[in-house]
Amino acid sequence: MLGRNTRRRSAAVAALLCAALAGCTNTVPQVPAPSPTAPPAESLPATGLPQVTPQPQEMRRLGDDIAVRGKVEVVVDPLVDQPTRDLAVQVLRLAGASDVVVRDPGQPVEDATLRVRIGDRVSPSVVKGLQEVGFGAPAPVPAEGYVLAARGGSDPTLFIGASDPAGAYYGVQTLRQIASPGRIAGVGINDHPSMPLRGSVEGFYGPPWTHQERMDQLAFYGEVKLNTYIYAPKDDPYHRERWREPYPADELARVQELIQQAKAHHVRFTFALSPGTSICYSADSDFRALVAKLQAVYDAGVRDFSVPLDDITYTRWNCPGDEAKYGAASEGAAGRAQAELLNRVQREFVDTHPDVAPLQTVPTEYSDVEDSAYKSAIRSTLDPRVLVMWTGDGVIPRRITVADAQGAAKVWGRKVLLWDNYPVNDFDGSVGRVLLGPYAKRERGLSEQLAGDIVNPMNQAAASKVVEIGAADFAWNDAAFDPQRAWRAAAEYLAGRRMAGGEPSLVADPATVEALLVFFDLEHMAPLPSGRPWLEPAPELARRLDTFRVSWSTGDHATAIRELRPHAQAIADAPERIRAGAPADFVSDVQPWLAATELWGDSLLATLDGLRARADGDEGPAVQHFTAARQLAERAEQISTVPSEVRPQGPVKVADGVLDTFIEQAPNLR
């Protein structure tokens, strides 16, 4: 039976060759739905440690898995907020419970097959339950931390003890990942974040995210334990160019909805206002306008604020008053003026609102670790409570090391908050790229040097989740971070192991996972501002092509073709599998690259057909196949980015320098 993808590829190539090419698709494994009323097994033996992302600080086996069926009772302390209670119910139902009853301590006990206790780590009942399964006496749990203990058997036990409401929420998010249809893994987990601030800054140029994309991102951040979102889109006029003007009522209403969404998922909604293009530092009227804008969003519910001063000039003043007060425009004078403005915001706004976190800023010099008159002025003048954001050793860093962070702390006079310009794709060197590589070349140990890790994502919100998941894993537990493990976790998330972004599920579709990993590899390349890579293009495909070249050069043509062809078929088939199995918003974000990947995959298959014909001594058909491959490649190269989705515009890139080079050179192989 011909597969759908193979028929599509055959038709495309037949139009060029006037000959049909055929093959077979792989069967897609289907995950059976749990039966809520199925009786549990007498015992559910341990099946190894489950994958949890972010990686917990400690996880070990406690015993058999817990069977999930029938009625489950969840007892919660006041510490556990309503979103956490709702999440627990949803997870337990997905795991197989036919009914979930949530009650406070002291209420009548329900007749249940499983009882779950979620509460304060030092609550007597939580302490007792944790001791019974071997977690010992109560110990302090860091902020946002939790302890989880699950053990099956005749008297199944499941306890989550937390330090605060966020810790309880994160404990249930971990419960989601150790659960699968019919069972919960019998494991014990001690966990807390290594970095206090973890999240993203919507700080790119070009089309801002839509309101719905922001709502989805905030829910997603809760799933992966990111706790910070900074609202700073450069192309929002009320954020930057028209910063003095109040937000229109409808815009402010949307901000309020975002604030509530953030709160429900334990995310700090940080409002950024960027006045640097026109502010007069010495004018009291401008300061009052700035504070009035901050007060308006405070009244809407914001409790975290940033006043970024990036991407402006400091070689001229915006008003004569600044020159009169600070002298001729210069780096040092600008540093003093900015520090005095920020100090005044901290003192007269933040300090007068006790529930507001310390102010954040992005300085005009926001990269490298070289001292300067500007940095010296900031270091000596700026209130030490103000968080300074820093992008690494460059605007787009090649890597971020512990030594880099130590150098930044020295020149700024404080621990810095990392603004990581990856996977942002709003600069000329990133034209035509969607950045789906791993979160890599960030050194273990940075949690000791940084105030937090905040990534600047792409205009494509859903596609940014690939790197955001890696960043979440790193910021939570950089000591155990594995870029490749986190990269695969991102594929599993998009393939179904998620709560937001479509139908909630505890399992991922294996075929979609593998298709996504093939596609991620093709979009692995990450560029510097010059366009040169700091993450290499298509490393897995490049490895396979190198293996092919070695086999071909030794004269073993049949083996070379046979070993490469399955991967070529996987490239051609990946787009359709992704369209069927990944969330619609992700598919929409990467649609131009999926369309180009289909054509490049077909071109690679036609190239292999040409090489096979040449190996068989049929030069005429070989030339026809090579011609078809070239024409398919030309069609792929004509696919461009969508203006409403990203800036700047250009032809999409798919494994460029690897796949196109091979297809171009293959006809010369003899």
C-alpha positions in Angstrom: 0.0 0.0 0.0 1.5 3.4 -1.0 1.8 5.9 1.9 0.3 9.4 1.5 3.7 11.1 1.7 5.2 8.7 -0.9 2.4 9.4 -3.3 2.9 13.1 -2.8 6.6 12.8 -3.4 6.0 10.5 -6.4 3.7 12.9 -8.0 6.1 15.8 -7.6 9.0 14.0 -9.1 6.8 12.3 -11.8 5.9 15.7 -13.1 9.6 16.3 -13.7 10.7 12.8 -14.8 7.4 11.5 -16.3 8.0 8.4 -14.2 6.5 7.3 -10.9 8.6 6.8 -7.9 7.1 4.8 -5.0 7.8 3.8 -1.5 6.1 3.0 1.8 5.5 5.0 4.9 6.1 3.7 8.4 3.1 2.9 10.5 2.5 5.5 13.2 2.3 4.0 16.7 -0.9 4.8 18.5 -1.1 5.3 22.2 -4.2 3.6 23.7 -6.5 5.8 25.8 -6.6 4.8 29.5 -9.7 2.9 30.7 -10.9 4.8 33.8 -12.7 1.9 35.2 -10.1 -0.8 34.6 -9.1 -2.7 37.8 -5.6 -2.1 39.0 -3.0 -4.8 38.9 -2.0 -6.3 42.2 1.4 -4.7 41.7 2.8 -2.3 39.2 6.6 -3.0 39.3 9.1 -0.2 38.9 9.8 0.8 35.3 12.9 3.0 35.8 13.0 6.7 36.4 10.6 8.9 34.4 11.8 11.9 32.4 11.0 15.2 34.1 11.8 18.6 32.6 13.2 20.7 34.1 15.5 18.0 35.6 14.9 17.7 39.4 17.7 18.3 41.8 17.2 14.8 43.2 15.0 11.9 42.0 15.2 8.3 43.1 13.1 5.1 43.2 10.9 4.5 46.3 9.1 1.4 45.2 6.4 0.1 42.8 4.3 2.4 40.7 0.9 3.5 41.9 -2.2 2.2 40.0 -4.6 5.0 39.2 -8.3 4.1 38.9 -11.7 4.8 40.4 -12.1 7.7 42.9 -9.1 9.6 44.0 -9.1 12.0 47.0 -6.9 15.0 47.2 -6.4 16.7 50.5 -4.9 20.3 50.3 -3.7 23.0 52.7 -4.7 26.7 52.2 -1.1 27.0 50.7 -2.4 25.3 47.6 -4.2 27.8 45.3 -7.1 27.1 43.0 -5.0 26.7 39.8 -2.9 24.1 41.5 -6.0 22.2 42.7 -7.5 22.3 39.2 -4.2 21.1 37.7 -4.1 18.2 40.1 -7.6 17.1 39.2 -6.8 17.3 35.5 -3.6 15.3 35.8 -5.2 12.5 37.9 -8.1 12.2 35.5 -5.7 11.9 32.6 -3.9 9.2 34.6 -7.0 7.2 34.9 -9.1 8.4 37.8 -12.9 8.2 37.1 -13.5 10.8 39.9 -11.3 13.2 41.8 -12.5 14.8 45.0 -10.6 17.8 46.5 -11.1 18.6 50.2 -9.5 20.6 52.9 -7.9 18.9 56.0 -10.4 17.8 58.6 -13.3 17.3 56.3 -15.0 13.9 56.1 -12.8 11.2 54.5 -14.0 10.0 51.1 -14.0 6.3 50.1 -11.1 6.4 47.6 -8.7 4.0 45.9 -5.9 6.6 46.3 -5.3 9.5 48.6 -3.1 12.4 47.6 -1.8 15.0 50.1 -0.6 18.4 49.0 0.5 21.0 51.5 3.1 22.8 53.5 6.4 20.9 53.8 6.2 21.3 57.6 2.5 20.4 58.0 2.4 17.4 60.5 0.5 15.1 58.1 2.9 15.9 55.3 5.9 15.4 57.5 4.5 12.1 58.7 3.7 10.8 55.3 7.1 11.7 53.9 8.8 10.0 56.9 6.9 6.9 56.2 8.3 6.6 52.7 11.9 7.5 53.8 12.2 11.2 53.3 13.1 11.8 56.9 12.5 14.8 59.1 11.2 18.1 57.8 14.0 20.3 56.3 13.8 23.8 54.9 12.7 23.9 51.3 14.0 26.8 49.2 11.6 29.3 47.6 9.5 27.6 44.8 10.8 24.2 46.0 8.9 21.0 46.8 9.3 17.4 47.9 7.3 14.7 46.2 7.0 11.0 47.4 5.0 8.4 45.5 5.0 4.7 46.4 2.6 1.9 45.2 1.6 -1.3 46.8 -1.4 -2.3 49.0 -1.5 1.2 50.6 -0.4 3.6 47.9 1.1 6.9 49.1 1.4 10.2 47.3 2.6 13.3 49.1 3.7 16.7 47.9 5.2 19.1 50.4 6.0 22.7 49.3 7.6 25.8 50.6 5.1 28.2 49.1 2.2 28.2 46.6 4.6 28.2 43.6 6.3 25.2 45.0 3.0 23.3 45.3 2.2 24.2 41.7 5.5 23.0 40.5 5.2 19.8 42.5 1.9 19.1 40.6 3.6 20.0 37.3 6.2 17.3 38.2 3.3 14.9 39.1 2.1 15.4 35.6 5.4 14.2 34.2 5.7 11.1 36.4 2.1 10.1 35.5 1.1 8.0 32.5 -2.1 6.3 31.6 -3.0 4.0 34.5 -0.1 4.7 36.8 2.1 7.1 38.7 5.8 6.4 39.0 6.9 5.3 42.5 9.7 7.9 43.0 10.9 10.4 45.5 11.9 13.9 44.4 13.6 16.8 46.3 13.6 19.8 44.0 14.0 23.6 43.8 15.3 26.1 41.2 19.0 27.0 41.0 18.2 30.5 39.6 15.5 32.8 41.2 14.5 34.4 37.9 13.8 32.2 34.8 11.8 33.2 31.8 11.6 35.3 28.6 11.6 38.9 27.5 9.4 39.8 24.5 12.1 42.2 23.5 12.5 41.7 19.7 11.9 44.0 16.8 9.2 43.3 14.2 5.6 42.0 14.7 4.9 41.6 18.4 3.1 38.5 19.7 -0.6 38.5 19.6 -2.7 38.6 22.8 -3.5 34.9 22.3 0.1 34.0 21.8 1.0 35.8 25.1 -1.8 34.0 26.9 -0.5 30.7 25.6 3.1 31.5 26.5 2.2 32.3 30.1 0.4 28.9 30.5 3.4 27.2 28.9 5.8 28.9 31.3 4.0 27.4 34.2 4.4 23.9 32.7 8.1 24.2 32.4 8.6 26.2 35.7 9.6 29.5 34.1 8.5 32.3 36.5 9.2 35.5 34.6 7.8 37.3 31.5 9.0 40.7 30.6 6.7 42.7 28.3 9.1 44.8 26.1 8.2 44.5 22.4 10.2 47.1 20.5 7.4 47.8 18.0 4.7 48.5 20.6 4.5 52.3 20.3 3.3 52.7 23.9 6.3 50.9 25.2 8.9 53.0 23.4 8.2 55.8 21.0 5.0 57.0 22.7 6.0 56.0 26.1 4.5 59.1 27.8 1.0 58.3 26.5 -1.3 56.1 28.6 -2.4 52.8 27.2 -5.9 52.9 25.5 -8.6 51.3 27.6 -8.8 48.2 25.3 -5.0 47.7 25.5 -5.0 48.1 29.3 -7.8 45.5 29.5 -5.7 43.0 27.6 -2.8 43.7 30.0 -5.0 43.0 32.9 -6.0 39.6 31.4 -2.3 38.8 30.9 -1.6 39.7 34.5 -4.3 37.3 35.7 -3.0 34.5 33.3 0.5 35.0 34.7 -0.7 34.9 38.3 -2.6 31.6 37.6 0.6 30.0 36.3 3.0 31.5 38.9 4.7 33.8 36.4 5.9 37.3 37.3 4.5 39.7 34.7 7.2 42.4 34.4 6.1 45.6 32.6 8.9 47.4 30.8 8.8 51.0 29.7 11.6 52.3 27.4 11.8 56.1 27.5 15.4 56.5 26.3 14.7 57.7 22.7 13.2 61.0 23.9 13.4 61.4 27.7 14.9 64.5 29.3 16.6 63.1 32.3 16.7 66.5 34.1 13.0 67.3 33.5 10.7 66.6 36.4 7.7 66.5 34.0 9.2 63.5 32.2 9.9 61.7 35.5 6.3 62.3 36.5 5.1 61.0 33.1 7.2 57.9 33.6 5.9 57.2 37.1 2.3 57.9 36.0 2.6 55.2 33.3 4.1 52.7 35.9 1.3 53.6 38.3 -1.4 52.9 35.8 -0.2 49.3 35.2 0.4 48.9 38.9 -3.2 49.7 39.4 -4.0 47.0 36.8 -2.0 44.4 38.9 1.6 44.6 37.8 4.2 44.2 40.6 7.4 43.9 38.6 8.9 46.7 36.5 11.8 47.4 34.1 13.0 50.7 32.7 15.3 49.6 29.8 17.6 52.1 28.2 19.0 49.9 25.4 19.4 50.6 21.7 19.6 54.4 22.1 22.4 56.8 21.6 24.4 58.4 24.4 26.4 60.8 22.3 23.7 63.4 22.3 21.1 64.7 24.8 17.4 64.9 24.1 17.0 68.4 25.7 19.2 71.4 26.6 18.5 70.9 30.3 20.5 67.6 30.4 23.6 69.3 29.0 23.2 72.1 31.6 23.0 69.5 34.4 25.4 66.8 33.3 27.7 68.6 30.9 28.5 67.7 27.3 27.1 64.5 26.0 29.4 61.5 26.7 29.4 57.9 27.9 30.1 58.9 31.5 27.6 61.7 31.5 24.9 59.4 30.1 25.7 56.8 32.7 25.3 59.4 35.6 22.0 60.7 34.1 20.6 57.2 33.7 21.6 56.0 37.1 20.0 59.1 38.8 16.8 58.5 36.9 16.7 54.8 37.9 17.6 55.6 41.5 14.7 58.0 41.6 12.3 55.4 40.2 13.5 52.9 42.7 13.3 55.4 45.6 10.1 57.3 44.8 8.0 54.5 43.1 9.3 51.1 44.0 10.1 51.8 47.6 6.7 53.5 48.1 4.9 50.3 46.9 6.0 47.6 49.4 4.7 44.7 47.2 6.9 45.7 44.2 10.1 43.8 43.4 13.4 45.7 42.8 13.6 47.7 39.6 15.2 46.1 36.5 17.0 47.9 33.7 18.9 47.2 30.4 21.8 49.6 30.2 22.9 51.2 26.9 26.1 49.2 27.0 24.5 45.8 27.6 27.2 43.4 26.3 30.8 42.4 26.9 32.8 42.7 30.1 35.1 45.6 29.2 35.1 48.5 31.6 34.2 52.0 30.3 33.3 55.4 31.5 29.6 54.5 31.1 29.9 51.3 33.1 32.0 53.1 35.8 29.3 55.7 36.2 26.6 53.0 36.5 28.7 51.0 38.9 29.4 53.9 41.2 26.1 55.6 41.1 23.3 53.1 40.5 21.3 51.8 43.6 22.7 48.2 44.2 19.1 46.9 44.4 18.5 47.6 40.7 18.9 44.5 38.6 21.1 45.1 35.5 20.5 42.9 32.4 23.5 41.8 30.3 23.6 39.8 27.0 26.9 38.1 27.4 30.2 38.7 25.6 28.4 40.1 22.6 24.9 41.1 21.5 24.6 37.5 20.2 27.1 35.6 22.3 29.1 32.6 20.9 28.9 31.1 24.4 28.3 32.2 28.0 30.8 31.1 30.6 31.2 31.4 34.3 34.2 33.6 33.7 32.1 35.9 31.5 29.4 36.3 34.3 32.1 37.0 36.9 33.6 39.7 34.7 30.1 41.2 34.2 29.5 41.3 37.9 32.8 43.1 38.4 32.2 45.8 35.8 28.5 46.4 36.9 29.2 46.0 40.6 26.5 43.4 41.2 25.2 40.0 39.9 23.7 40.6 36.5 20.4 39.2 35.1 21.2 37.4 31.8 19.3 38.7 28.7 20.1 35.8 26.4 19.6 36.8 22.7 18.7 33.3 21.7 16.6 32.3 19.8 15.7 35.8 18.7 15.7 36.1 14.8 15.0 39.8 14.2 18.5 40.8 12.9 20.0 40.8 9.4 22.2 37.8 10.1 19.2 35.7 10.9 17.2 36.4 7.6 15.3 33.3 6.6 15.9 31.4 9.8 13.8 29.7 12.4 16.0 28.8 15.3 15.2 25.3 16.6 18.5 24.2 17.9 19.3 23.1 21.5 19.9 25.6 24.3 23.7 25.0 24.2 27.1 26.6 25.1 25.8 28.0 28.4 28.3 26.8 31.0 27.3 24.8 34.1 27.8 26.8 37.2 26.2 30.0 35.9 23.5 29.8 38.6 26.2 30.8 41.1 27.0 33.9 39.2 23.7 35.2 37.7 20.6 36.7 39.2 18.6 34.8 36.5 18.4 33.7 32.9 15.9 35.4 30.6 15.8 34.5 26.9 14.7 36.8 24.1 12.6 34.6 21.8 11.5 34.8 18.1 8.6 36.6 16.6 7.2 33.1 16.2 6.0 32.4 19.7 5.1 28.7 19.5 8.3 27.9 17.6 10.3 29.6 20.4 9.2 26.9 22.9 11.9 24.6 21.6 14.7 26.8 23.0 12.6 28.1 25.9 12.3 24.5 27.2 16.0 24.1 27.1 16.5 27.4 28.9 14.0 26.4 31.5 15.9 23.2 32.1 19.2 25.0 32.4 18.0 27.8 34.7 16.2 25.3 37.0 19.2 22.9 37.4 22.3 23.9 35.4 24.5 21.4 37.3 22.7 18.5 35.7 21.9 20.2 32.4 22.1 18.1 29.2 21.3 20.1 26.0 20.5 17.1 23.9 18.1 15.6 26.6 16.3 19.0 26.9 16.1 19.2 23.1 14.4 15.8 22.9 12.1 16.9 25.8 11.0 19.9 23.6 10.1 17.5 20.8 8.1 15.3 23.2 6.3 18.4 24.5 5.3 19.5 21.0 4.3 15.9 20.2 1.7 15.8 22.9 3.3 15.6 26.4 1.7 18.9 27.5 -1.3 20.5 29.1 -1.6 23.8 27.0 -1.6 24.3 23.3 -4.2 21.7 22.3 -5.7 18.6 23.8 -3.9 17.9 27.1 -2.0 14.6 27.3 0.5 12.7 29.4 2.2 11.0 26.5 3.9 12.0 23.3 3.3 10.4 19.9 6.7 8.7 19.0 6.4 9.2 15.3 5.9 13.0 15.8 8.8 13.1 18.2 11.1 11.6 15.6 9.8 13.8 12.8 10.4 16.9 15.0 13.9 15.9 15.8 14.7 15.5 12.1 13.2 18.9 11.4 15.0 20.5 14.4 18.3 19.2 13.1 17.7 20.9 9.7 17.1 24.2 11.6 19.9 23.7 14.1 22.0 26.6 12.9 22.2 29.7 15.0 23.9 32.9 13.6 25.9 35.7 15.0 25.1 39.2 13.8 27.5 38.6 10.8 25.5 35.6 9.8 28.3 33.2 10.7 27.1 30.3 12.9 27.7 29.8 16.6 25.7 26.6 16.4 26.6 24.6 13.3 24.1 23.7 10.6 22.4 20.3 10.6 25.0 18.3 12.5 23.1 15.0 12.3 22.5 15.3 8.6 26.1 16.4 8.1 27.3 13.3 10.0 25.3 11.0 7.8 26.5 12.7 4.6 30.1 12.4 5.8 29.5 8.6 6.3 27.9 8.4 2.9 31.0 10.1 1.3 33.4 7.7 3.0 31.4 4.6 1.8 31.1 6.0 -1.7 34.8 6.9 -2.0 35.7 3.3 -1.1 33.5 2.0 -4.0 30.8 0.6 -1.8 28.1 2.6 -3.6 25.2 0.3 -2.7 25.9 0.6 1.1 26.3 4.3 0.9 22.9 4.7 -0.7 21.1 2.1 1.4 22.3 3.7 4.7 21.4 7.3 3.7 18.1 6.7 2.1 16.0 6.1 5.3 17.1 9.5 6.7 16.4 11.2 3.3 12.9 9.6 3.4 12.5 10.9 7.0 13.3 14.4 5.9 10.7 14.2 3.1 8.1 12.7 5.4 8.7 14.9 8.5 6.6 17.9 7.4 3.4 15.9 7.0 3.9 14.1 10.3 4.5 17.4 12.1 1.4 19.0 10.5 -0.7 16.0 11.8 0.9 15.7 15.3 2.2 19.0 16.5 0.2 22.0 17.8 -1.5 24.1 15.1 0.3 27.3 16.3 3.7 25.6 16.0 2.8 24.3 12.5 1.6 27.8 11.5 4.9 29.4 12.7 7.1 27.1 10.8 4.9 26.5 7.7 7.3 28.1 5.2 10.2 25.9 6.5 8.0 22.8 6.4 7.1 23.5 2.8 10.7 23.9 1.9 11.7 20.8 3.8 9.3 18.7 1.8 11.0 19.9 -1.4 14.5 19.5 -0.1 13.7 16.0 1.1 12.3 15.1 -2.3 15.4 16.6 -3.9 17.6 14.5 -1.8 15.7 11.3 -2.6 15.9 12.1 -6.3 19.6 12.7 -5.9 20.0 9.2 -4.4 17.9 7.7 -7.2 20.3 9.4 -9.6 23.3 8.0 -7.8 21.8 4.5 -7.7 21.1 4.7 -11.5 24.7 5.7 -12.0 26.0 2.9 -9.8 23.9 0.5 -11.9 25.4 1.9 -15.1 22.3 3.7 -16.3 23.6 7.2 -17.0 20.5 8.4 -18.9 18.1 7.9 -16.0 20.8 9.2 -13.6 20.8 12.5 -15.4 17.0 12.7 -15.4 17.0 12.2 -11.6 19.7 14.8 -11.1 17.8 17.3 -13.2 14.6 16.6 -11.1 16.6 17.1 -7.9 18.0 20.4 -9.1 14.5 21.7 -10.1 13.0 20.6 -6.7 15.9 22.4 -4.9 15.2 25.6 -7.0 11.6 25.5 -5.9 12.6 25.1 -2.3 14.9 28.1 -2.6 12.1 30.3 -3.8 10.0 29.9 -0.6 10.2 33.0 1.6 9.3 34.1 5.1 5.9 35.7 5.8 6.0 39.5 6.3 3.4 39.5 9.0 5.3 36.9 11.0 8.9 38.1 11.1 11.3 40.8 10.0 13.6 41.1 8.1 12.4 39.1 5.1 14.1 36.6 2.8 14.2 33.0 1.4 13.8 30.4 4.2 17.0 28.4 5.1 16.9 24.6 5.5 20.3 23.0 6.4 22.0 25.5 4.1 25.7 24.7 3.5 25.0 21.0 4.2 22.0 19.7 2.2 22.2 22.1 -0.7 25.9 21.5 -1.1 25.5 17.8 -1.2 22.7 18.0 -3.8 24.7 20.4 -5.9 27.9 18.2 -5.8 26.3 14.8 -6.0 26.1 14.7 -9.9 29.9 14.9 -9.9 30.3 11.7 -7.9 31.7 8.8 -9.9 
